[in-house]
Amino acid sequence: MSLFHAVLWLDHHEAKLLQFDAEHVEAERIKSHSHHTKQRASAVRTEHEFFGEVCDAMAGIAEVLVTGSKTAQADFRHYLEKHRPALVKQVVGYEAVDHPSDKQLVALARQYFLKHDRMNGVPTPM
């Protein structure tokens, strides 16, 4: 099922992508495949692979709100801008949050998108 809005919560080890509409929520979890080595390049490569998987999961979603720690968001934003510039326009905002439940994430995103859509002149179904 491909839904119009989604909220992405991520840190450097896992991500949750929740697509939703008024009645449905579809959740996908993505875990980092950490390779414990002493080489920094290996850690960067692993992070890029992880962010690449997150980007693949975002394919086809029109609007995504990215949440999580500020550091994870900044690293993800940098990855998007450098490696996946076509996806940058799908991200409508960034919000720092700790570790909310799926229900809390969807509630936050619904409020965000209601405000976002109104500011852009998009009628919101009630």
RAMO-V534384 format. One record per residue. PSI is psi in degrees with one decimal (* if undefined). Layout:
BEGIN
PSI  PSI
END
This chain:
BEGIN
129.7  118.0  160.7  -44.9  151.6  155.2  134.2  123.0  131.8  152.3  -160.1  2.7  -24.9  161.1  147.7  125.8  115.8  109.6  144.0  159.7  -162.1  -32.7  -17.8  149.1  129.4  121.7  141.8  133.4  137.6  126.7  144.7  143.6  87.7  133.9  110.4  100.1  167.7  -5.2  126.7  -39.3  -33.8  -41.0  -41.7  -43.8  -42.7  -42.8  -41.3  -40.5  -44.2  -51.0  -34.0  -42.0  -38.9  -44.3  -40.6  -38.5  -26.4  -10.1  131.0  -3.9  127.8  -43.3  129.3  130.8  123.8  128.2  168.1  -163.3  155.6  -36.6  -47.6  -42.0  -44.4  -42.1  -40.4  -42.4  -43.6  -43.5  -45.7  -50.6  -35.9  -40.0  -22.3  57.7  -25.5  -23.5  -12.9  -40.3  -18.1  -26.3  116.9  -12.4  167.0  132.4  128.3  123.5  158.8  -104.1  71.4  160.9  168.4  -41.1  -41.1  -39.4  -45.8  -40.8  -44.7  -45.5  -40.5  -43.9  -43.9  -49.5  -31.8  -47.6  -44.7  -47.1  -40.5  -40.2  -28.5  8.0  21.7  122.3  137.4  124.8  141.5  *
END
